[in-house]
């Protein structure tokens, strides 16, 4: 693989990491929305319980039964949604980690290539300097 090819691949992997992180962020935002909806439901249930308990005629208490049944169904749906999101978030975290590892591996490969290239340049430069020194030494000793 040519040097330029790996730089393009590194850029692609970095973009992939950013994209997977963006998706994870969206999932975490969805999870927060579900948590807020669940908390709002619990607040609503507590308010309705207070109203039903304070109604001396019992009309609110009878209406509370229907409300409670609907609240249980909503709570169940929200809990199922949260469970599904948690599983998806876990999978997405694994995906981010995998793409990040690939990205870091390519970066390390490029770093190693750069170090080898620098060492090769330094070796060639030292060889050229040694050759110049040898030529100068022969000239001084020849005359």
N, C-alpha and C positions, 0 to 999 in steps of 0.2 A: 504494500500500500504506500503510495507516494505521500510525502510530507503534507502537501496541500489537502490531500484527501482526508487525512486524519483531522485536520483543523475543521474541515466542513462537517465531519462526523461529530466532532466535539460540540460544535455549534448546534447541530441537530439534537444531540442528546441533552444539551442544556435547555433548549426549547422544550423538549419532551418533559424534562423535570419541571420546568415552569408550568407547563400545561397540566400535568398531573397534580401539581400542588394547587393550581387554580380550581380544578375539579374537586379536590379534597376540601378546599375552602368553601365551595358551594354546598357540599354535603354537610359540613359542620354548621353552616348557616341554616340549612334546612332543619338540622337536629335542634338548633336553638329555637327555631320557630315552633317546632312540635313541643318542646319543653315549655315555652311560654303559653301555648294553647292549653297544655295539660294543667299548668298552674292556674290559668284563668278559669278553667273548668272547676277546679277544686275550690277556688274563691267563690264562684257562682253557687256551687253546691252548699257551701257554708252559709252564704247569704240566704238562700232559699230555705235551709233548715231553720235559720233564725226566724224568718218570716212565718214559717209553718208553726213553729213552737209558740210564737207570740199571738197567734190567731185564736181567740177564745171560742169562736163559732165553729172552728174546724174546717172551714171551706178551703183555706190555704193548705191545710194538712192533706185533704183529699186530692187537691191539685198537685201537691208535692209528690205523691206516688207516681204519677205519670212523668213528672219531671225527673224523678230519681231513676226511673227505668231508662229514659232517654240519656240521662247523664252516664249511666253504667255502660250503655252501648257506645257513647262517644269516648268514654275513658278506655274502653277495650280497643276501639279503632286507633286511638292515639298511641296506646301502648304497643299495638302491633306495628304501627308505622315507625315508632321509635326503635323497636327491635330490628326491623328490616334496615333502617338507616344505620344502626350500630354495626350490623354485619357488612353493609356496603362500605361504611367508613373504614372498617378494619381491612377489608380487601383493598380499598384505595390507598391506605397507608402502606400496605405491603407493596403495592404497585409503585408508589412514589419511592420507597426504599430501593426497590429493584432497579428502577430507571436511574436513580441517583448513584447506585453502585456502578452501573455501566458507565455513567458519565465520569465518575472519579477514576475508574480503571483506564478509560481512554486518556484522561488528563495525565495520569501517571505514565502511561506509555509514551505520550508526547514529551513529558518532562525527561524521561529516560533517553529518548531519542535526542532531545536538545542537549543533554549532558554528554552523550556520546559524540555528537557533532562538535560540541565545544572542545572536548578532549582531543578529537581528531584534528581540529584546526590548530589547537595549541601544540600538538605533536608535530604537525607539518611546519608550523612557524618555528618551533625549536630546531627542527631538522634544517630548515633554511638558514637559521642563524648559525648553527653549527657548521654548515657548509661554508658560509661567508667567513667565519672565524678560521676554518681550516685553510681556505684560499689565502686569507691575509697572513696566516702563519707561514705558509709555503713561500709567499712573496718576500716576506721579511727574511726568511732563512735562505732564500735562493740568492740574494744579492749581497 
